[in-house]
Amino acid sequence: MNSQKLMLLTSVAAIGFVQPAHAQDASETGNDEATQEGDNVIVVSGIRASLRQSMNIKREGQGVVDAISAEDIGKFPDTNLAESLQRITGVSIDREDGEGTEVTVRGFGPQFNLVILNGRQMPASSLDGTEVPSSRSFDFGNLASEGVAGVEVYKTGRANLPTGGIGSVINIKTARPLDRPGFKGSIGVKGVYDNHFEGTKITPEISGIISKTFADDRIGILLSGSYQQRKGSVAGFAAGWREGYLGTENNWGSLPPASDPRVTNRPGPTDIYQVPQNTGYDFTTFKRERINGQAVIQVAPTDSLTATLDYTFSQNTIDSQTNSVGTWFNHGNVTSSWTDGPVAGPNIYSEEFGPGKDLSFTGAVAANRSINKSLGGNLTWESFGGLRLELDAHHSTAESKPTSPFGSNIAIGNAIFGPSRETTDFTTTLPVISVEMFPGSEIDASNIRPTGNALRNAYMRDRINEVALKGGYDFDSSFIESLDFGVTYTDNKVRTAYGFLQSDSWGGTLTAAQTPDDLFTAASVPDRLGGIDGAQDPAIIPTYFEIDTANLINLLEDQVGICSAAFIGTAPAGSCLADFSVDRRLREKTYAPYIQSTHSFDLGEASANLRLGLRYEKTKISSSALVPNPTRTVLTGANEIGVIQAPDDSVFTTLEGDYKNWLPSIDFDLTVVDDVKLRASYSHTITRPNYSDLQGGITLNSPFRPGGGSTASAGNPGLLPFKSKNIDLSAEWYYDRESYVSVGFFHKNVSNFIASATTQVPQFGLTNPGQGAVYNEAVAAVGTNFGDIVNYVQANYPNLIDPVSGGILSQAGDPAIVFNFTQPINGDQTARLWGWEFALQHSFWDTGFGAILNYTIVNSNTAYDNTLDFRATQFAVEGVSDSANAVLYYDKNGFQARVAYNWRDGFLGGQDSDPYYTNSYGQVDVSASYEFKNGLTVFVEGINVTESDRSGHRRAEQAKFFASAGNARYAAGARFSF
């Protein structure tokens, strides 16, 4: 156990034996608001009010549920929902650009957690930009927190909850006017400072919420809105790695024999190792604009009838510019040093080159907007005799598309052809890249020329129509306390599309003299990488270039037609927005009735509650895909084959699938003595496959390889969902109004994991010009230099030269390209995950101080064995890791302060033949505020104030996969509540 884990467990043990706190007297609470309840005084302000509400939800709920509640209207504890959720036991978050986006619960990643809004299943859309979008995961970055009243995390299955979350179901509850009668509201302003962003550092955030009830509180209207800007930057290292080798191998890409003096500590015969293919530094600056709004109208003509109409809108626009400097290894004249096996990693990997080698400078742009809309209605009737009926319906959409005229993600390559040696030192947290240049090829804008490029265009839209009819009957006095029933119909319609323009002109297009120098502005590599270990090494490459990518695209289109005459892909005349070559439509219809009963009874001196539930779900899937019709191939390089596609000859094909599930749930709790509760739960839950796994249609992954290794893939709408059988046990002691300690055990047995079935088959009749008779004739005549081969074919077979790319066209008689064709299937693998959750929330009497500590241990019977040959098939659950939180707060006399530490252990982040791991990470956040008596509050916040760095690796810890410098973010502002 490492020191961080030991420290946190020791803290839990130490504070867990603090004597219980006692109720405060009204005179001791200063100007804190208080209410009378019998003879006791209950403090209800600020942080403590939020913690008490959350604790009561956990205490009174059946099954395992944790919650976060707003301290007041418009006052959620964190400005980002994901960053609030990470404080909950067993919940950790994924970060993008230093901000929480998605959650992992009990080791299950974002795709295994369902997010619902006011009990409704919400659509999700996102753009990766480099592939077809596919995720069901809701991005919390799309939703501001000001209009949120609370978040509930259900860790055990319930018959009346939508399905889709093996890890959890997360319900975001927005404010409702009739919940807070009268005239209430708040308005807040904030300035946000990112200390690593160059230029304008302070960006604004404005939010407001107003709620008013009329007609004796029979009618209520609520309006909320927010506008947020953020400007920030991220800098770090990234590497691409070749698949593993055994120490006995000696072929291209692997190491030379042990006798070669250029290899230090060569991996042994049975050791496995990986060599880097490319390394680089990425420098990203981004601007984000987020607009949120909600309108709610409620009418309660009688005490038993309430009608609600609500509309929610969110728009998240992100523009980012990434400038990179990188190396590419040819695995020729290599000098290297290695760690010991059985999994060896490089200390140093260095290659010497002759004239003509490139040092790459890439300009990439991503400009996308996601818009979410939801219109819903709810009618609730509490009839005579205990009958309850509820009708709820909503129409919700999520749409993501580019805002740039060039697409959703654009990468324009440039290079200086002049390195004599490129070296990467992997012994520091941030690997150190250094280069030596031939004379006359210095790192200067005057020596840069454009090379290859890719303009990617992606689109995703998800629409959900859902109707739910729910009912129940409350019994006055009986073993059966209540009987609940209902049925939900969900119609989910998804479209994802993708296309790209690509010119594989990596040898260069325009000359350096033809390329204006003012398109490239020199910037300091060490300065932008900050204080991460390795950034200030004197050997590090000193300069990268901030590239005017938009004007460079216009220049290249004008001079060489990268849009109108791309090697791969097409665009409308006069446009650089790629036509969609992949267009997939998915329709998922689910019918789900359920029944649930609750029971209360005594077992001796103890009181008990029992809930029995059963949910049935039947889902039908229809998947249509636009299938491309490639007609010919072209050899564009010694190791690259492009494809030529008929422009108007794509067709839609449709595949169908269906599945059904019976999902039981049982929750039992026993109050053995006052304030001590024992729980036991058993449930079945499911998570549906990602959209990309369900969507049919064959995708050819270009470029193809003349020597083998070409790949193709397709989805499978006949996939079954992941299914988990869950057991939860817990013991909880609520020893004061804001204090409790709990320990829980969970066990999940998961089946229907999705595996990949791979076969070697031709596709679309495509052939391989790199192994054809003409190519072999040219090699025999002029040797293996690709330029000489093209010249030979040009002179002897001019009709086989492609006029667009200048490559060698395929012809009849060339051998077929054999693709590794991959399709997802439900494998035989099963996995068990189990663990423990420890939580302590303690208020230190009348001091105003309090602490929250929790620690989650997650284990799995699956693990990835890095020592096995990369050709071995392995299965392991991703994302399994321990996590912990420690929060110290103060809340008294209008002053609030909080210091929070969030930690997650390292975990397997992804796997195929080449796994990658994310290293352990801890982050400190702080906040403080003071509330004046007139309702004005001033506050300050700090996120990642210690500027913790993030990193990851491949099989060996020394095989660094990524490393990014941590940035702190600060904010200050004021809020007025009334």
N, C-alpha and C positions, 0 to 999 in steps of 0.2 A: 504493500500500500504506500503510495507516495505521500510526501509531506502535506500537500494540499488536502488530500482526503482525510489524513489523520487529524489535521488541525480542525476541520469542519466537524468531524465526528466527536472530537473532544469537546468542542464548543456546545454541541447538542447535549452531550452527557452532563456537562457542568451546569448549564442554565436550566436543564430539565428538572433539577432538584431545588430550584429556588422556591421559597415558601409562597403559597398562593397569595395573590393580591387581594385587598379588601376594597369594598365600595367606597367611593369618595364622598365627602361631604360637599354640599353645594358651595360653601364658603371657600373651599380649596380649589375650585375650578376657575377662578378668575372670571373672565368674560366669556368662558365657554358656555354655549347654550346647554340647558339641562331640562329634563322633563321628569315629572313625578310618576312613579309606578309603585303603588302601595306605599310602603314606608321607605323605599329605597330611592336614591337619586341616581339617574343614569346619564352619563356623559354622552352626548350625541354629536359632537362636533368633529370636523376635520378627519385626519387619518384614522382616528379611533372609531369614528362613526362608520367609515368604510369597512374597517376590519371587523367590527361587530356584525354588520349586515352580512358580510361574506361568511363569517363564522357561523351565524345562525342558519344560513342556507345549507352549509355543510352539515350542521347538527340536525336540522329538522328533515333534511332530505332522506329519501330511501335509496339505497345503493351508494356508490362512491361518487360524490359530486363536489367540486371545488369552485369557488367563485371569486370575482373581483367586483366590487360595487363602487359607483361614483360617490365621491365625498359630498357632492351637492350637485344641483342641476348645472350642467356645463362644466363639471370639474371632475374629470376622470383622472386617476393617479398618474398616468403617463400620457404623453402626446401621441404615442404610437401603441396600438392595441397589442401587437406582438411583444413589445418590450414590457408591457404589463403582465402578459400571460407567462413570461419566463419566470416570474416570481412564484408561480404555483408549483407545488410539489410534483415532480415528474415531467415538467414541461420545459423544453429548451427550444431555442429559436434559431432559424437560419437568417443570416444577415446579408444584405446587398447594399453596397455603398455605405457601409457602417450603420445601416438602419434595419430593424427587424422586419421580415417579410412573411415568413411561414414558420409553422411550429412542428416540433417533434414531441410526441407524448409517449412516455414509457418505451423509448427506443424505436417507435414507429414514426417514420418520416411524414412529410406533408401530405403525400398521396394517400396515407392511411388515416387521415383525420378529416372528418366532415365538418364544415363550417356552415351554420344556418343563421338566418337573421330573423329574429322574433319567431322562431320555430319553423321557418320556411327554408327549404333548400334553395341556395343561391347559385346562379351560374358563375362560371369563372373563365376569364380569358387572359392570355398573356402572350408575349412574343419573345422567343429566344433570338430569332433573327438568322441563325445558322442552320435551322432545320424546321420541319413542319411542327407547329405548336401542338401540344397534346395534353397539357396538364389539367386536372380537375381541381388543383389546389387553389384555394382562395388566397390572394395576396393582401395581407392586412395593410400594406402601404396604400391601398386604394381607398381606405376609409379613415376619416378623421375621428378622433375620440370624443370631441366636444358634445356630440349628440347621443353618446352612448350612456345608458343608465347602468349597465352591468354586463358581465360576461360570465357564463356558466360553462364549466368543463365537466361533461358527463363521461366518466371513465368506465362505467358499467353499462351494459345494454338495457334499453327500456323498450317495451312494446310500442309505446306511443311516440317514440322519437324516430325521425327519418333515419334510414340506414346509410352506411357508407363509411363509417369510422371504426376500424378495428382498434386504433389507438384511443380515440375519443370522438365525441360529438361536442362541438363548441357552439354554444348558442349566444349570439350577440343580441342584447336587448336594448332597444332604443327608447328614448323618453316618450312618455304619453301624458297629455295634459291633465286627464282626470286622475292620474296617480298623485298629482301635486296640485290640489285645488288652489284657486286664487290667481294673483298676477305675479309671476316669477320670471326671472331671466338672468342672464349675465352676458357681458361682452368683454372680450379679452384681446389684447394686442401683445405681440411678442417679436423680438428680434433674435435671429439665430446666427451664430458666428461659427464658421468652420475654419479652424486655424491652419488648414493646409490648402485652402482654396486661394488661388492667386487672383487679384482683381478685387471686385466688390465683395467684401466678406460678410456683411450683415444683410440678411434677407428677412422679409416681413412674414408674419402670420397673423391673421385677423379671424376671430371667430365670435359668434353670437348665438344665443338661444333665448327665445321668449315664449312663454306659455301663459294663456289666459283662459279662465273658465267664466261662463255666463249662466244666467237663468238658474240661480241656486245650484250652481255647479253641475247642471245637466248638459251643458255644451262646453266643449273645450277645443281650443286651437293652439297648436304649437308649430313654431317655425324655427329652424336652426340652419346655420350656414357657416362655412369656413373657407378661407382662402389662404393657401400656404405656398410660399416659394422656398426653395432650398438650392444653394449652390455649394458644391463640394468637389472633392477630388480623391482619387484612390491611386496609389502607385505600388508596384510590386513586380515580382519575378514569376515567370511561368516557363514550363519546360514540356516538351514532347519526348516520349520515351519509346524505344523499340521494344517489342515483346521480348520476354526473357530468353536467355541462352544458358546452356549448361557449360561448365568449364571445359568439357571435352570438345565443344564445337569450334570449328575454325572455318568460317565462311564470311561473306561480305556482311559487315555490320558487327560481327563478333570480334573478339580480340585475337591478335596473332599468337603464335605459340609461346610457351613460357620462356623459351630461350631468347626471345626478343628483348633487348635491354630497355626498350622504351616502355615496358609494362612493369610497374612496381607492385609486388604482392598480388600477382595474377590469381584470380579465383581458381580454387582447386577443381579436380575432375568432376566431383559431384555437387559443387556449389552452383547456385543459380544466380545470375546477375543480369542487369539491364544496362544498356548504353543509351546516352542521350542522343536524340535525333536533332533537336533544336532547342535553344534556350534564348530567353529574351526578357526585356523589361518593358512593362506596359504602364503608361501614364494616362489616366482617364480624368477628365473634368466633366462634370455633368450639371445640368440645370433641371430642376423638377418643379412643376406647378401642379398643385392639387386643389380642386374645387369640390366641395361637398355641400349638399343641401338636403333638407327633409321638411316635409309639411305633413301635419297630422290633424285630422278633424275627428272629434269624438262626440257622439250624441247618446245620452242615456235618458230616454223619455220616462222610464220607470226604473225602480231600483233593480229590477230583474233583467232589463234589456239594455245592451250597450252595442252601438254600431261604431266602427272605426274605419276610416279611409286614410291611407297613408301613401306617400310617394317619397322615394329615396333616390338621390342622384349623386354620382361621384364621377369625377374626371381626373385622371392622372396622366400628365404629359411629361415625358422624359426625353431630353436631348443630351446626348453624350458624345464626346470626342476623345478617341483613344489614339495616342501616338506611341509607336513601339520601335525599339531597336533590338535586333536579334541576329543570332548566328544559326547556321545550318551546317551540320557535319556530314561530310562525304565518306567518312570511315576509311580514309586512305592512310596518310602518314601521321598516325596517332601516337601521342604520348599520354600515358594514363597511370593513375595510382588508385589502389582499391583497399577497402576495408576487408576484414576477415569474413569468411562465410559462416554458416551455410548460405546466407543471402548476402551477397557482397554489393556494396554501393561504391560509387566513384568518389575519391577525394579530389582528384584533378582529372579533367578530360580536355586534351589539347590536340589540335590538328594543324599541321603545316600545309600550306597550299602554294601552288604555282600561280602565275598571273591569271586573272579572269575570275577569281572567286568573289562572291558578293557578300557585302555586309548590308543587311536588310533594314529599311526604315519604312514602316507601314503607317498609313493614316486611315483610321476607321471611324465611322460615324454611325450612331444608332439614334433614330428619332421616331418615337412611337407614342401613341395615345391610347389609353384604355378608358372606356366610358361604360359605367354601370347604371342601369335604370331599373327601378322596381315599383310597380303600382299594385297595391294590395288592399283588400277589404276584409273586414271581419265582423261577424254578427254573433254575439253571445247572449244566450237566454238562460236564466236560472228560473226554472218553472216551479210551480207549487209541488210540494211533496218530495223535494230533493232531486228532481230531474234537471239535468243540465244539457244544453245543446249548443254547439258552436259550428259555424260555417266560416271557413277561411279560404281565400283564393288570392292568387297573385300572378301577375305577368311580369317577368323579369328578364332582362337582357344584359349581356356583357360583350363588349366588342373591342377588339384591339387591332389597330392598323397603323401604318407609318404616316408620319407627317412630313417626311422629306420627299422631294420629287425623284430621289434616287432609290428609295426603298427603305426597308426597315433596318437593315444592317449593311454597311458598305465598307469594303476593305480595298485600299489602293496601295499596291506594293511599289516600293522604290528601292534603289540600291546604289551603293558605291562599290564598284568592282575594283577591289584593291587589297583585301586582307592577305597578309602573308602567313598569319597564324591567328587562330581564334581559340580562346581558353575559357573554361568555366571551372571555378574553384567551388566545390560543394561543401566545404568544411565550416561555413558560417550559416547562420539562420537564413540570410539572404545570400544565395550563391553569387559569387563575384565573377562577372563576365569581363574579360579583357581582350583586346585585339592589338595586333601589330599590322601596320599598313605598309605597302610598297611605297617607295618615294614617288611623289607626284599624285598620290591617291589619298591624301589626308582627309580626315572627317570634316568636310566643309561643304556648304550648300552648293558651291560651284562644281562639285564632283558628283552630284546626285542625278540619277536618271530614272524615269519610271520603268516598272516591270509589269508583272501580272496583276490582275484585279478581279474582284467579285462584287457584284451589286445584287444583294439579296432582298427579296420582297416577300413578306409574310402577312397573313391575315387570319384572324380567328373571331368567330362569333358564336356565342352560346345563348340559347333562349330556353327558358323554363316556364311552362304554364302548369300551375299546380292548383288542385282543388282538394280540400280536406273537410270532411264532415265528421265531427266528433260529438260524442255524447257520454253521459254518465248519470249514475243515480247514487245519491248519498242516503244511506240507511241511518235512521235515528238511533237505533240501539240493536246491534246484532253482531254476530261473529264477523259478518261481512260489513266492513265499514263503507266501501264504495265499489261500484262496478263501472268500469269505463270501457268504451268501445268506439270504433271509428273506422274510416276507410279514407285512403289518400290515393289520388290519381296524379301521376307526374309525367309530363310530356317534355322530354329534353331533346332539343334539336341543336346540333353542333355542326358548324362548317369550319374547316381548317384548309388553308391553301398556301402554296409556297412556289416560288419561282426564282430563278437567278440568271444573271448575265455574267459570264466568266470568260476572260481571255487569259490563257495560260502562256503569256509572253514573258516568262520569267528571265529570259536572257536579255530583256531590255527592249523598249520601243523607241521613244525619242532619245536622242543623245543628251548628254549633260549640257551641251551648248544650246540645244533647242529647248531646254527646260528652264524657265525663269527662276533665278535664285530666290526671288522674294516670295516664292511659294513655300519656302522652308526657313523657319526661324530657329536658330540654335538655342538649346536650353540645357541646363546642368543636370546630369543624372544624379550625382550625390545630393544636390540640394533638394530635389523632388522626392528622393527616397527617405529623407529624414533620418531618424536615429536608429532604425532597425539594424541589427548586427550584420555587418558586412558592407553597409552602404557607404561608409567613409574609407574603405580600403583604397590606398593610393593607386592600386592597379586597375581599379574599376574603369570601364569605358566612360570617358568624361562627358560625352555629348549625345543627346538625341535631338530630333527636330520636331517642332510643332508645325504641322502640315496644313496648308490651306486646301483641304480635301475637295471642297465644292468647286473651286476654281480649277483645281487640277483635273477633276472629272470633265469639266467643260473643255479644257485644253485637249485632253486625250480623245474626247468624242470628236472634236473638230479636226484633229490631226490623224487619228488612227481608227476612229469609229468604234470605241469600246462599247457603246450602246447599240448603235445601228448595225454594226458588223461584228458582234461578239462571237467568240469561238463557240460558246455554248449558250443557248437561250435566245429568246427574242423579246422585243419590246415594240409598242406602237410607234408609228412613225413620229419622229420628233421628240420621243420620250426616252428616259432612262429607267422607267419603272417596269421591271421585268414582267412578262406575261406569266400567269400561273401554269407551271408544268405539273404540279400536284394539286388536286382539288378534291377534297373528301367531305362527304356529307354523312352524318350519323344521326339516326333517330332512335331514341331510347324511351320506351313507354313502360311505366311501372304501375301496377295495381297492387295496393297494400292494405288489406283489412287487418284489424287487430282487436284483441280483447284483453282486459287487464282488471284484476280485482285486488283490493287492499283489505287487510284483516288486522284487527287489534285484539289482543287477549293477554291474559296473565299466565306466567309460568312460575308458580310458587309466589315468591315476593317480587318477582321481576315482571316488568311490563314488556310486551313484545309486539312487533309489527311484521307483517308478512305481505309481500306483494307478488302476485303471480301474473305473468303476462305471456301472450303468444301472438306473434306477428307472422303473417304469411305474405310473401312477396312473389310476384310473377312479373318478369321483365322480358320484353321483346325488343330485339335490336335489328335495325336495317341499316346497312352500310353501303353507300355508293361512292365510287371513286373514279376520277378521271384518269384513265390509263394512257400513258404516252405511247406513241408508236414510233420508236426510233427505226430508221431505215438503213443507216450505214455508220461505220466508224472511221476515225481518222487518227493516225499515229502522230501526235503533236510533239513528242519528245522521246528520248531513249526509253523512258519508263512510264509513259503516259499515253492513253488512248482516249480521245474524245468521241462524242456521239453526235450524229446529225439526225434530227427529228423532222418528220413530215409536219409542216406548219399547221395544217387543218385536219389532222387525221387522228385526233384523240377521241376516245369514246368513254362513256360512263358504264361501269359494270356494277352490279348490286349483289351483295351477299347478305344472308340473314342468320340470326341466332336467337336463342331464348334460354332462360333458366328460371328456376323457382326455388324458394327456400322457406322452410319453417324455422322461425327464430324464437325459441323460448327464452324467458328471463324470469329469474326468481331472486327476490331481495328479502333478506331477513335481518332484523336488528333487535337487540335485547338491551334494555336499560337495567343493568344488574344492581346498581345503586345510583343514587342521585348523581347526575352529571357524568356518569360513565356509561358509554354505549359500545356494544360489540356488534359487528356487522358480518354478514356472510352473503355473497351473491354468486349466482351462476347465470351465464347468458351465452347466446350465440350471436355473433355479429359478422358483418361482411363489409368488404371494401371492393368497389368495382375497379376493373382494369383501367389504365390510362387510355385516353382516346386513341392514341397512336397504335396501341396494341389491338384495338377493336376494328380499326378502319382498314378496309380492304384496298387493293390496288398495289401493283408492283412498282417499287422504286428502285432504280438503278443508281448506285452510288458512284458517281464519276469523280476523277478520271479512272478508267479501267487500267489494268496492268498487263502488259504483253507477256510477262513471265509468270502469270498466275496471281491469285489473290484478289481478283475482282469480286465485288460484293453486290448483292441485291437483297431486297427485303419486302415483306408484305405483312399487313395486319390480319387479324382473325376474329371476326365478330361472333364466333361460336365459343369464345372463352368464357369460363365460369368465373365468378368473383372469388377473391380470397375469402376464406371462411375461418373464423376463430371461435374456439370454445374456451370460455373465460371463467376463471375462479378468482374471487376477491374476498379477502378476510381483513378485518381491521378492528382495532381497539382505540377508543377516543375518550379522553378525560377533559371535560370542559369545567375548569376549576375557577374561572372568573368570567366576568361579562366580556372581556376582550382577550381571554387567555385560554389556551388549550394545548394539549400534547396528544399526538396520535402516532400509531405505527400500523402499517398496512402491508399485506402480502398479496401479490397478484401472480397469476399463472395463466398463460395464453398458449393454446395449442392450435397452430395455424396451418391450414392446408390450401391446396389449389394454387400454390405459387406458380408464377409464370416463368417458363423456361423457353429457351430458343432451340428449335429444331433446324438443323442446317443440312442441306443437300447440295451436291455439286451438279448443276444442270445448266444448259445453254438458255438464253433468254432472247426472244424476239428474232431469232435467227442471226444474231450479230456475230461477225467474224473478226479475226485477229490479224490486222495487217503487219504486226510486228513479228509474226511467225510465218508469213506467207512466202510464196516462191520469189516474188520480186524483191522483198526485203532480204531474203537469204542470198539472192544473187548479188545484190548491192554489197552486202557484208563481205562476200567472197572477193569482190572486185576492189573495194576501197577500204575495208576494215570497219571498225565498230564506231568510229566517230559519227555522231548523228548528223552533223552538218554535211559531212562528206557523203553520207548515205542519201540525204535529201537531194543534194546536187546530182548524184548519179541517177536517181529516179527522175529528176527534172529533165535531164539530158536524154534519157532513154525511154521513159514512160510518162510524158508530160500530162497525159490525161489522168494520171493517178495522183496529181498534186492538187490539194484542196485550195481553191483560190482565196478562201477566207483566212484559214490558219496557216497555210503554207506547209501543212503536214502531208503525210502519205495516206491516201484513201485505201480502204479495203476493196477487195474485188472478189468475184466468184472464184471458189476454190481455196480461199484462205481458210485455215482451220477455225472452228467455232471457239468463241470465248466461253469458257466454263466459269460460271459464277458460283460463289458460295452463297446460296439462297437461304435466307433465314426467315423463319416465321414463328411467332409466339405460340406456345401450347401450354396447357395446364400440365405441369410436371408431377412426378410422383413424390417430390420433396415435401416434407412437413418440417415444421420448426416449433420448438418450444421456447418461449420467453417467460422468464419469471424474475421476480425481484422484490425488493422491500422499499417502502416509502416511510421516512421518518419526518415528522413535522412538529415544530414548536412555535407557538405564538404567545408572547408573554408581555404583559404590561406591568411595569415596575411601580406598583402602588400609585401614589399621588404625585410622583416626580415628573410625569409627562413623558418619561422615557419608555421605550418598548423595543422588543426584538422579535424578529421572525427568522427562524432557521429551518431549513429542510434539506434533506439528502435523499437521493433516489439511487438505488442499486439495481441495475438491469443485467441479467445474464441470459445467454442463449446457448442451446445445444449445438448451434452451428458456428463455425469459425472458418475463416479463409487461411489456408496453410501456404504461406509465402515460399516455403522450401520445395513445394511440388513443382514439377515441370509445368511450364505455362501451357502445354498441350493437354494437361489433365483437366477434366471437367470438375468444377467445384461449385458448391452452393453454400451461401452464407447470407444471413439477414443483415441488411445494411442499416447503419444508424444506431446500433446498439451501444450505449455508453452510459456511465453514471453521470449524475448532474447534481448540483447543489446551489443553494441560495442562502445568503446571510444579509439581513437588513437590520439596521439600527435606526430607530426614529425617535423624534421628540415632537410632542404635540401638546401645547399648553399656552394659555393666555394669548391666543391668537398667533403664536409663532409655531411653525412647523419646519422640521428638517429631517432629511432622510439620506442615509448612505447605504447603498446596496451593492453587494458583490454577487455576481452570477458566474458560475463555473460549469463547464462541460468537459468530460474526459474525451480523449481521442477516440475516433470511431472509423469504421469502414464506410467510406463515402460512396463507392461504386465498384463494380467488378465486371470483368469479362476475363479474358486471358491476362489482363493487366490491371490488378486492383489499385485503388488509391485510397489513402487515409487522410483524414483531417486531424491534426494534432490538438491536444487539449488546449482550452482557451478559457481565460477568466477576464472579467471586465468589471470596472467600478463605475457606478453612476451616483451622482449626488443631486440633491435639490433642497431648496429652502424657500419659505414664504412667510409673510407677515400680513395678517388681516386686521385692518383698522375697523373701528366700530361702525363706520358708515357703509360697510360692505365692500370697500376697496381692498384688494389684495395685491401685493407686489411679490414677485418671485424670481428666482434664478435656478437654472438647471445646468448640469454638466453630464455629458454622456461619454463614457470611456475616457475618464479624466486621466488615467495612467497611460493612455495611448498603447494599449496592449496590441501586439502584432499577431497576425494569423498566418498559419503555415500548414503544409501538407506534404505527403511523400508517397512514393510508389512502394514496391515491395520492400526495399531497403530504406531505412530512415535517412541515409545519406543521399538517396535518389530523390532529391527535392522536386516536388510537383508544382507547388506554388508557395509564395511567401508575399504577404502584403503588409505594408507599414500601417500601424494603427493611428487613427486620427481622433482627436478629441473634438467634441461639438458642445458649444455653450449657448445658452439662451437666457434672456431676461425679459420680463414683461410685467403687465398689470392686468388685473381682472376686476370688473365691477359687477357685483351681484345685487339683485333686488328681489 
